[in-house]
Amino acid sequence: MPQDVRERKGSFFTPEIWVELSQKYIADIREYFQGRNEKGKMNTKSEDKKYNELIKNLRDCLTILAQKIEPKVYEYGFLKK
């Protein structure tokens, strides 16, 4: 769909570069707080209690959001069953 049509319809589109950067930033934050083991794999947990609290809250919120948007994903044709 052309950009001008999306704008008139109120559609939102996130440019791929911003999606990629957001994923990179999240990975950088996780690596900083969780660290890596001797084999270079990222640790599954952090020793920072505040980070663990915040990441749990983020995951809980994402789960709630996913539940709220699931019906719309199929209704508007983003995914097909």
N, C-alpha and C positions, 0 to 999 in steps of 0.2 A: 504494500500500500504506500503510495507516495507521501512524503512528509507533510505537504499542505493538507491533504485529505485527513491524515491522522490528527493534525492540529485542530481542524474544524470539528472533527468528531469527538475531540477531547481524549484521544488515545494517548497513552504514554509509552514511550520507547526509550530504553536505556541503551546508549551506545555501547558497543562491545568493549571498547577500551576501558570504560568505567567499570563494567562488570569484572573484567580481568584485573584491574587495579584493586578493586575491593577484595577480591579473593586473595591477591598477593598480600595486601595489608593484614588481612585476618591471619594468614599463614605466618607472617612475620611476628605478629603479636603472640600467637600460640607458641612459636618457637622460643621467643624471649622468655615467656613464663614457664613453659613446660620443659624446655631444654631438649638435648639429644643424648642418647646413650652412647656407649663406646663403639657401637656398630654404625652410628650415624642416624639411627631411626629416632623420630620424635617420641619423647616420653608420653605416656597416655594421661598422666596427671601432673599437677604442679604442687609444690610445697607451699605456695602462696594462697592462704585461706581466702583472702578477698577476691583474688582472681577466680578461684574455684566457685565461690558464691556467685560472682557475676556471670561466669560462663554457664552455670546451671540455670540462672535466671534467663539468660539469652536463649538457651535451648528450650526451656519451658515455654517462653513466649513464641518461639518459632513453631513449636508444636501446636499451640493454640491458633496461631495465624494460619497454619496449613489446614487445620480443621475448618476454619471459617471460610477459606477461599476454595476448598476442594469442590463444592458444588458449582461454583462459577467457572472453574477451569474447564469443566466439560460443557457447561451451558454456553459459553462463548466460543467453544471450539479450539481452545489452546491445546487440548489433548483429546484424543478420541479413545473411547472405551473399546 
